[in-house]
């Protein structure tokens, strides 16, 4: 730190393990805060190290790639797309990179704030490319009374809503919102 203190950015578990086992010396890398390395940099650095160690969840991966945009090829070249023993990308890396690149600001915020899972944000991005479509997908997925709707139903409803024409509009709810598209899309989704 600027005041001379040292702070662990990444490797807290290794440090705790070393202390617990009486290890006196461990290799470290010291970064100088005076060089402009702030808290935001430290968080991204910590997440990057966790990605490299394959100890990250999809939300952290998405956060990292949202703030460090890169192609799949660039991420693979830097070792930031860990693989399973079968040679496939891990679910966390695949979901995180896709959500970082495709989620609307609202969808991304819902995921980061725990209002939807990373998996649901991922599926919403697959089902719809627009912010409105992703919101409709997540709202529909949430369902009612704690029972989530299937992604098959959500997909049919969103795709039906996307195909509605302005001429199909009509019924307004108490707040002046058009409900015709939702009603028609729900009929289509139930049929599918």
Beta strands, then each sheet from edge to edge (+ up, - down):
end
